[in-house]
Amino acid sequence: MANIVQVLVDAIALGSLYALVALAIGLVFGVMRLVNFAQADYITIGAYALVVPTASVTPPLLLGALPAALMIGGVLFVVVVLALLTERVAFRPLRNSNPSTLLISSFAVSYFLQNLVMLIHTGRPKSVGIGQSLANAVEIGGVRVPGVQLLTMGVTAGLLVALVLFLKKTPLGIQMRAAAENFQMARLLGMPANRVIALAFAISGLLSGVVSLLLTIQTGTLDLRMGLMPVVYGFFATVIGGMGSLPGAALGGFLVGVASVLLQTYLPADLRPFRDAGVFTLVILILLVRPQGLIVTSAAKERV
Amino acid sequence: MKSKTMPSLAAIGRFWFPVLALVVPLALIVVVTGHFGGLSLQRTVIEMLISIVIVVGLYVFVGNSGIISFGHATFMAIAAYASAWQTCCEMLKPITMSGLPHFLRDQSIPLLPSAIVSVLLAGAAAFLTGLVIMRLTGLAASISTLAVLFILNVVYSNWDSVTMGSASIVGLPTYVTAWLALGCAVLAIVIAYLYQISAFGLAIRATREDEVAAAASGISLYWSRLIAFTLSGFLVGLGGVLQAHYLGTVSINNFFLSFTFLALAMLIVGGMGSLAGAVVGVVVITAMVDIFRRLEGGISIGGQQWSLPAGTQELIIAGFMLLILVFRKDGIMAGREIGLPQQPHREKGLING
């Protein structure tokens, strides 16, 4: 029994992480139809901001040496600035292009950033120690839950509530939802396009920064491609959730996280390395049944 | 095309001109570098010709349908591995790849039949994937092709007894010369050209311009895209076989995101709307990569040794691609074929993303 609860906790913790990434992708997609590949590098760069650029495997800490509050603030600041910068330089000039062009340009931005990190920090993985105290497990009703997982779940729940309140209650949030619904119409009615899009990028940067910190605490390593898998899962989450739908993105994130943990646990040992292939196949199968995703928004429908 | 009975020589010339305009310069490059170029330049030319096979293959689907595919490296990998299983390292195979079926493990298959089988396999894989994925449209289709790429990568890098995991299979016979690569590039260009002016090609180009209008005119989005996807799987598979037998090694890491980025960059920079764009893009990007690779390797100016830091090349390619996307969205060729001067190509007006 405890075993099943344990698996469930793992699944929810991983699902929350993916849900955060999927929300970051979904927000930007909502306002400008951009599926942002570079999201992966926001996460990577946020994590690399913790250390001083050297070739050593255990580099001295940079932002990571600051007290917790400043460290968190610093990482979030770096990622938000990065997100705004890519928006300004690479995506704003392309705002009226079709989604395929935008996707390709984000692919190019991602490739650029990844190689920039490699140029500065070298390509070898590094180990970093922040938040070690969180690795200790907390025992709740006979189930030992690592602190990191509790933190992940708590942070996700908090951010979800904050995001929902922001989108429903504040003028900017309402403008953002209007933009996601029908950008042209919202613009005609006086929505400040630049500000709303920049805001979407800032929030997606914020979420990515949180993911960088959670991932780094969890694994204790920095790697050039550390953002890749979460973002790929995030992509699939937004697609099966229904592109343009934020509840869909969160739901999709939880689904792929849960599927991934369940496959990891219940697949026979010699098939376990193929887990990701199983999750991706599942994604394609879900799309076959519901090509528009689980939650269909008006933005996803074909207009004739 | 007007009179089928007795096409004049001029008509034939006009018909084939877009192909000749691409093929003749390529042949000249092969002849000139073969006579005057150094060994490293000749190698670059062969790599370029192989890239043309791959990118033209990618163009057959992406260019004609307008749907970005991240999954084509999959079909290259399938063909390259299939060819490796059939032709490489007869002595080592039973040990390193013990999971292979008997007929592959204990014997080698002659080069030509093995190449044909590998290409057919890549095409069949593209057809099967297409059966599923072409039911989706737009971004969902693009992202599903990415899923296919990841599925193959996970499977091939963990299926140790057959693919040697993430290690390289070495010892494939290397038979690819500049002339063979040129022959395959010409074949790919001719097939792509005949396809895009055929009824199937026109149909799918109509879906690219306006899905709804094309569907309303009785074009099946599904079938027209499936045909393009399959054909492009064959061509990309040919590229995979060539690359495997040019390098002599096969490794799954060479068929993942970096490779996909480079191939897409070639297609986008040249302009994915036309065959000429695909070829021009390969030539331009190959030249850039080669120049920066040499600069990274170091050159000496006035007795001083200068070199760019490793990784500059990738930054420049990505930056260049972004510049093209921002300032010349349809690429260098802007969706145009190279036509005879007095008769500008008709499709000019059609392509605007």
Chai-1 contact restraints between the chains, C-beta under 6 A:
chainA,res_idxA,chainB,res_idxB,connection_type,confidence,min_distance_angstrom,max_distance_angstrom,comment,restraint_id
A,V35,B,L139,contact,1.0,0.0,6.0,A-B,restraint_1
A,A90,B,L322,contact,1.0,0.0,6.0,A-B,restraint_2
A,P93,B,V326,contact,1.0,0.0,6.0,A-B,restraint_3
A,N98,B,G353,contact,1.0,0.0,6.0,A-B,restraint_4
A,P99,B,L139,contact,1.0,0.0,6.0,A-B,restraint_5
A,S100,B,I68,contact,1.0,0.0,6.0,A-B,restraint_6
A,I104,B,I268,contact,1.0,0.0,6.0,A-B,restraint_7
A,S105,B,L325,contact,1.0,0.0,6.0,A-B,restraint_8
A,A108,B,A318,contact,1.0,0.0,6.0,A-B,restraint_9
A,A108,B,M321,contact,1.0,0.0,6.0,A-B,restraint_10
A,A108,B,L322,contact,1.0,0.0,6.0,A-B,restraint_11
A,Y111,B,F261,contact,1.0,0.0,6.0,A-B,restraint_12
A,Y111,B,A318,contact,1.0,0.0,6.0,A-B,restraint_13
A,F112,B,A318,contact,1.0,0.0,6.0,A-B,restraint_14
A,N115,B,G311,contact,1.0,0.0,6.0,A-B,restraint_15
A,N115,B,E314,contact,1.0,0.0,6.0,A-B,restraint_16
A,N115,B,L315,contact,1.0,0.0,6.0,A-B,restraint_17
A,M118,B,G311,contact,1.0,0.0,6.0,A-B,restraint_18
A,L119,B,G311,contact,1.0,0.0,6.0,A-B,restraint_19
A,F235,B,I143,contact,1.0,0.0,6.0,A-B,restraint_20
A,V239,B,A140,contact,1.0,0.0,6.0,A-B,restraint_21
A,V239,B,I143,contact,1.0,0.0,6.0,A-B,restraint_22
A,P273,B,N158,contact,1.0,0.0,6.0,A-B,restraint_23
A,F274,B,V154,contact,1.0,0.0,6.0,A-B,restraint_24
A,F274,B,N158,contact,1.0,0.0,6.0,A-B,restraint_25
A,D276,B,V154,contact,1.0,0.0,6.0,A-B,restraint_26
A,A277,B,I151,contact,1.0,0.0,6.0,A-B,restraint_27
A,A277,B,V154,contact,1.0,0.0,6.0,A-B,restraint_28
A,A277,B,V155,contact,1.0,0.0,6.0,A-B,restraint_29
A,F280,B,A147,contact,1.0,0.0,6.0,A-B,restraint_30
A,F280,B,F150,contact,1.0,0.0,6.0,A-B,restraint_31
A,F280,B,I151,contact,1.0,0.0,6.0,A-B,restraint_32
A,V283,B,A147,contact,1.0,0.0,6.0,A-B,restraint_33
A,I284,B,S144,contact,1.0,0.0,6.0,A-B,restraint_34
A,I284,B,A147,contact,1.0,0.0,6.0,A-B,restraint_35
A,L287,B,L136,contact,1.0,0.0,6.0,A-B,restraint_36
A,P291,B,L136,contact,1.0,0.0,6.0,A-B,restraint_37
A,V304,B,V212,contact,1.0,0.0,6.0,A-B,restraint_38
